[in-house]
């Protein structure tokens, strides 16, 4: 399923930005007889450190014919409170299920050194078995890719 998902995303994502890295991680638990795999895809509008960057995590679920897609978009620029609120409003209009996390770092009381804003959401897709499911799956991946392309442009 992971290979299938990477192929489908590799077809759709370049229409909306650029993939800069694809990593396959394999984890083996020392406590349990379990091994898991995860694919990480790094995606952005352009190769620029000041641009928002999305990390797409792909996990195969226990059923083996479904995959969880988890997205984290890091907005590295120094956003003001009203800009963060605007980002949140725009993101919610694209992906209603998204969450926004702020992390603020202060060097001393009242002196903020850094603000890190992360937007994240996730959903599950099933391996298509019929032609109708294939069409719905392709539409879902195309919509996801278009939405992600717009989300990485926010806050710039």
C-alpha positions as CSV (number, residue, x, y, z in Angstrom):
1,X,0.0,0.0,0.0
2,X,2.9,2.4,0.8
3,X,4.4,1.9,-2.7
4,X,1.0,2.5,-4.3
5,X,0.4,5.7,-2.3
6,X,3.9,7.1,-3.1
7,X,3.3,6.5,-6.8
8,X,-0.1,8.2,-6.7
9,X,1.1,11.2,-4.7
10,X,4.2,11.4,-7.0
11,X,1.8,11.9,-9.9
12,X,-0.4,14.6,-8.2
13,X,1.9,16.6,-5.9
14,X,4.3,18.0,-8.6
15,X,1.3,19.9,-10.2
16,X,1.1,22.0,-7.0
17,X,4.6,22.4,-5.7
18,X,7.8,20.3,-5.4
19,X,8.7,17.1,-3.6
20,X,12.2,17.6,-2.1
21,X,12.6,14.2,-0.3
22,X,11.0,10.8,0.1
23,X,12.2,8.6,3.0
24,X,11.2,5.1,4.0
25,X,11.5,4.4,7.7
26,X,11.3,1.0,9.2
27,X,10.9,0.5,13.0
28,X,11.3,-2.7,14.9
29,X,10.1,-2.7,18.5
30,X,12.4,-4.0,21.1
31,X,9.5,-4.9,23.4
32,X,7.1,-6.5,20.9
33,X,7.4,-8.6,17.9
34,X,6.2,-5.8,15.7
35,X,7.8,-4.0,12.8
36,X,6.3,-0.9,11.2
37,X,7.0,1.2,8.2
38,X,6.4,4.8,7.4
39,X,7.1,7.0,4.4
40,X,7.9,10.6,4.8
41,X,7.5,13.0,1.9
42,X,8.8,16.5,2.1
43,X,6.7,19.0,0.0
44,X,6.8,22.7,-0.5
45,X,6.0,25.4,-3.0
46,X,9.6,26.0,-3.8
47,X,13.0,25.1,-2.4
48,X,13.4,28.0,0.1
49,X,14.1,27.8,3.8
50,X,11.7,30.7,4.4
51,X,8.8,28.9,2.7
52,X,6.3,26.7,4.5
53,X,7.2,23.0,4.3
54,X,4.9,20.1,4.5
55,X,5.8,16.6,5.8
56,X,3.5,13.9,4.7
57,X,3.5,10.8,6.8
58,X,2.1,7.6,5.3
59,X,1.4,4.7,7.6
60,X,0.0,1.3,6.6
61,X,-2.8,0.3,8.9
62,X,-3.4,-3.1,10.4
63,X,-5.8,-4.1,7.6
64,X,-2.9,-3.7,5.1
65,X,-5.3,-2.4,2.5
66,X,-5.7,1.1,4.1
67,X,-3.2,3.9,4.7
68,X,-3.3,6.8,7.1
69,X,-2.1,10.1,5.6
70,X,-0.9,12.6,8.2
71,X,0.3,16.1,7.2
72,X,2.3,18.6,9.2
73,X,3.0,22.0,7.6
74,X,5.6,24.1,9.4
75,X,5.3,27.9,8.8
76,X,8.8,29.1,9.7
77,X,8.4,32.9,9.2
78,X,7.8,35.3,12.0
79,X,4.1,35.6,12.0
80,X,2.2,38.1,14.2
81,X,-0.9,37.1,16.2
82,X,-3.3,38.6,13.6
83,X,-1.4,36.8,10.8
84,X,-1.6,33.5,12.6
85,X,-5.4,34.0,13.1
86,X,-5.7,34.8,9.3
87,X,-3.6,31.7,8.5
88,X,-5.9,29.6,10.7
89,X,-9.1,31.0,9.1
90,X,-7.8,30.4,5.6
91,X,-6.6,26.9,6.4
92,X,-9.9,25.9,8.0
93,X,-11.7,27.1,4.9
94,X,-9.6,24.6,2.9
95,X,-9.4,21.7,5.4
96,X,-12.0,21.9,8.1
97,X,-10.4,19.1,10.2
98,X,-7.0,20.8,10.5
99,X,-5.5,21.8,13.8
100,X,-3.0,24.7,14.5
101,X,-0.3,24.5,17.1
102,X,1.9,27.5,18.2
103,X,5.1,27.2,20.0
104,X,6.7,30.4,21.3
105,X,10.2,30.7,22.6
106,X,11.3,33.6,24.9
107,X,14.8,34.6,25.7
108,X,13.6,36.6,28.7
109,X,10.2,37.8,30.0
110,X,8.5,39.8,27.3
111,X,11.2,39.2,24.7
112,X,10.0,36.7,22.2
113,X,12.8,35.0,20.1
114,X,10.8,32.6,18.0
115,X,7.3,31.5,17.0
116,X,6.8,28.1,15.4
117,X,3.4,27.5,13.8
118,X,2.4,24.0,12.7
119,X,-0.8,23.1,10.9
120,X,-1.7,19.4,10.8
121,X,-4.5,17.0,9.8
122,X,-4.9,13.4,8.9
123,X,-7.3,11.0,7.1
124,X,-7.4,7.4,6.0
125,X,-7.7,6.0,2.5
126,X,-8.6,2.5,1.3
127,X,-6.9,0.6,-1.5
128,X,-9.3,0.8,-4.4
129,X,-10.8,-2.6,-5.5
130,X,-13.3,-1.5,-8.2
131,X,-13.3,1.0,-11.0
132,X,-15.7,3.3,-9.1
133,X,-13.4,3.1,-6.0
134,X,-10.4,3.9,-8.2
135,X,-12.1,7.0,-9.5
136,X,-13.1,8.1,-6.0
137,X,-9.6,7.4,-4.7
138,X,-8.0,9.4,-7.6
139,X,-10.3,12.3,-6.9
140,X,-9.5,12.2,-3.2
141,X,-5.7,12.3,-3.9
142,X,-6.1,15.1,-6.5
143,X,-8.1,17.2,-4.0
144,X,-5.6,16.5,-1.2
145,X,-2.7,17.5,-3.5
146,X,-4.5,20.7,-4.6
147,X,-5.4,21.7,-1.0
148,X,-1.8,21.0,0.2
149,X,-0.5,23.1,-2.6
150,X,-2.6,26.0,-1.4
151,X,-1.8,25.4,2.3
152,X,2.0,25.6,1.7
153,X,1.4,29.0,0.0
154,X,-0.4,30.5,3.1
155,X,1.6,32.6,5.4
156,X,4.2,33.7,2.8
